[in-house]
Amino acid sequence: MNQYNLNPAQMQEALEIHAHNLELEPYQAELIKLQQYVEKNKLRIVILFEGRDAAGKGSVIGSISRYMNPKHYNIIALGKPTEEEKTQWYFQRYIKHFPDAGKIILFDRSWYNRAMVEAVFNFCTQQEYTTFMKNVVSFEESLLDDGIILIKLYFSVTKERQAIRFEDRRTDPLRQWKLSEIDLQAQSMWDEFTKMKHEMLLKTDHALAPWYIVRSSNKHKARLETMKLILSKIDYENKNRNLDYTLDEKIVFSAKQELEIMKKQKKGNLAQNT
């Protein structure tokens, strides 16, 4: 690597990235098998990636989809609704992106925008929020009844790590496009987001489509554990049984576990992940 004139710190970072990539590759190979199985059996999978800004959602999505066949998956990251979409049923703009048989859809933020971002920043009315929270579980149950496989992931980052990532975005010309007006307010609105997260997990976690909380302050561990989690949801053909699919209990939590942790943190006034 000396041909690139790297200093010792840069060389160490490059070696760590290489080691991380090597650890991910066997699971990325399994994701290809999973995708082939989905295509062969005409399954439909929808995976939701939720969490605060700078929680690492896009990074995980990129690692998951890195070697997958682009013909059979789509990454959906919707912007602000159009004036026409504002007049439609709230879920309508998401439904139009749902998978055909044999496809996987990865939502980089989803209909749960209404439960978090929209509610915190008053982008929706209280009535719209209440209606969403009342109907979202039955909406998801209807998807599952129709045969869609739904996986809901919430990426949890500490306030300190979020601040570091925002500063990286501010100072790195390759990342500045990621920094939004909402990002600039995210730190000051931390407690408001935490409150809405609590309500979302409490009222929208259900047996048929539970939430999985992934600690994402360490991006590599978040990528690895998310891959394991997705691969564990379907028993596809030719699965490599020699790989370890055991989830790290320090990284992946159920909604019930997360709510209990949040309760203890609130009582002890400890730093919260969200």
PyMOL commands that set and color helices and strands:
alter all, ss='L'
color gray80, all
select helices_A, chain A and resi 2-4+8-40+57-65+70-72+83-86+92-95+111-113+117-120+126-145+159-171+176-178+181-186+190-204+219-232+255-268
alter helices_A, ss='H'
color red, helices_A
select strands_A, chain A and resi 44-51+73-76+103-108+149-156+211-215+252-254
alter strands_A, ss='S'
color yellow, strands_A
deselect
rebuild
show_as cartoon
